[in-house]
Amino acid sequence: MNDQYRITEPPPQQGGVGHFTIMTVALWIGVVAGFVLNTGLQAVGLHFAAIPFGAIALGCGIALIVRAVKTRNRR
């Protein structure tokens, strides 16, 4: 007979990619893509078109630094 109130070990967690890993990869892609597009557009001479990509790279870089500082104590 099954006892539904019995305290047992929790079921094993399934392996997989978590939200933290997906977000970290997305932020790194944002940094690299923003940097490459910003540099490329400035080299061509389209300085005003490069500004949004530089802002994306800067924002993603800041987000990565904030995440690293906040999770430093948890790991």
N, C-alpha and C positions, 0 to 999 in steps of 0.2 A: 504494500500500500504506500502510495506517495504521500509524504508529509510536506505540504506546501509552506509550512512555517519553519522548516529546518534551515538553519544557517549553514550554507556550504560556500565553497570557493566560487568567486564569480566566473562566469564563462570566459574562456580565453578570447582575447581581442583578436579580431581578424587583421591580418597584415594588409597594408595598403598605404596609399599616399594620403597623408592628412592635410588639413587645411593650412597648417603652418608651412609645410613644405611647398605646397602649391603657391601660396602667397609669396614666399621667398623667391621662388623661381620666376614668378611674374614680375616682381620688383627688379630682379637682376636683368631680366629681358628689357624692362623699361629703361634701366640705366644704360645698358649697352646700345640699344636701338636709338634712344634719344641722343646719346653722345655721337654715334656714327652719323645720324641724319643731321644733327646740328653742325658737326664739323664739315660734312660734305656740302651742305647748302652754303655755308660760309665760304668754303673754298671756291665755289662756283660764282659767288658774289650776291647771293640772295640772302642778305643779312636779316631782313625782316621776316622772311619765311622760316629762318632758322631759330628764331626766338622761342616759339612754342615747344620745339623739340628740346631745346636747352632747359626750359622750365620743367618739362617732363623728366628729363634725366636728373635734374637737381631735386625735384620732389621725390622721386623714387630713391635716390641716394640718401636723402634725409630720413625717409621712412625706414630704410634698412638700418641706419644708425640708431634710430629710436627703438626699433625692435631688438637690436642687439643689446642695447643698454637695459631695456626692460626685462629681457629674458636672461640676462647674465647670471642672476642669482638662482634661477630655477634649474639650470642645467648642471 
